[in-house]
Amino acid sequence: MSARKSEISEALASVESRISKAVLKAGRLRSDVKLIVVTKTFPLTDLEICYELGLREFGENRDQEGSVKALELPSDINWHFQGQIQSNKLKSIATWADVVHSIDNFAHASKLSALSTDLGVSSKEVFIQVSLDTNKSDPSSERGGAWPSELATLTEQILELPSLDLIGLMAVAPLNLSPDLAFEKLFQISSEIRSDFPTVNRISAGMSNDFEAAILHGATHIRIGSQILGLR
Ligand SMILES: *Cc1c(COP(=O)(O)O)cnc(C)c1O
């Protein structure tokens, strides 16, 4: 085994053991939590190693990068897009991303649905990204996402689009809030949405520094990069 492969393999084992502990503590099942390895900025050789180690859920933030990597790697990988969406990139994103986590407005959703229809895809999985920021006017805390007050309407509208399958909510913990409070808030928002729209029941939350808190608060999709692949 190459040095790099041993390194990634050990890091992955350590993350897996932390996931197992968090799942146990939360009284949940390991199979309820999908691990997405966030491969942005890492070279193809690292992605090949992740594939050899059995990972099949890969996350990317930029279309320019994800589109190239997806072409080079085996087709049984599920590609997740979780970066900020630029409208003019949606057409390309639609061709390679199996799941889009960062939909935060109806215009993008509607465009992605139309593009998916054109591609013959009838149920592109998407999450609505929610902003957990407490201060709307502080640009430094702005990491994208719809405001909780807009969610019910946006959910209802997106559920009517023909080629999208809206499966849940995604969020990134704001810098000025503890992950525990942030993900507790997300779980609460998710519960409200789920009570009106039962199929919108997944939660994409948790990164290298806060995935245990996310698992405790119901995350079904965790997105981990640096803890597996190292610092970018
Ligand atoms: C980069 C990124 C991740 C992974 O971050 P790490 O800290 O490397 O685990 C997860 N989600 C989003 C939205 C990201 O941009």
The ligand as an SDF file (V2000), in Angstrom:
LIG
                    3D

 15 15  0  0  0  0  0  0  0  0999 V2000
  -15.5030   22.1540    2.1120 C   0  0  0  0  0  0  0  0  0  0  0  0
  -16.8630   21.8130    2.5670 C   0  0  0  0  0  0  0  0  0  0  0  0
  -17.0990   20.6830    3.3690 C   0  0  0  0  0  0  0  0  0  0  0  0
  -15.9810   19.8180    3.9320 C   0  0  0  0  0  0  0  0  0  0  0  0
  -15.2190   20.5870    4.8110 O   0  0  0  0  0  0  0  0  0  0  0  0
  -14.0770   19.9430    5.7330 P   0  0  0  0  0  0  0  0  0  0  0  0
  -13.9090   20.9400    6.8180 O   0  0  0  0  0  0  0  0  0  0  0  0
  -12.8720   19.8120    4.8750 O   0  0  0  0  0  0  0  0  0  0  0  0
  -14.5660   18.6500    6.2350 O   0  0  0  0  0  0  0  0  0  0  0  0
  -18.4000   20.3740    3.6710 C   0  0  0  0  0  0  0  0  0  0  0  0
  -19.4350   21.1360    3.2610 N   0  0  0  0  0  0  0  0  0  0  0  0
  -19.2440   22.2380    2.5120 C   0  0  0  0  0  0  0  0  0  0  0  0
  -20.4220   23.0450    2.1030 C   0  0  0  0  0  0  0  0  0  0  0  0
  -17.9590   22.6230    2.1470 C   0  0  0  0  0  0  0  0  0  0  0  0
  -17.7880   23.7280    1.4320 O   0  0  0  0  0  0  0  0  0  0  0  0
  1  2  1  0
  2  3  1  0
  2 14  2  0
  3  4  1  0
  3 10  2  0
  4  5  1  0
  5  6  1  0
  6  7  2  0
  6  8  1  0
  6  9  1  0
 10 11  1  0
 11 12  2  0
 12 13  1  0
 12 14  1  0
 14 15  1  0
M  END
$$$$
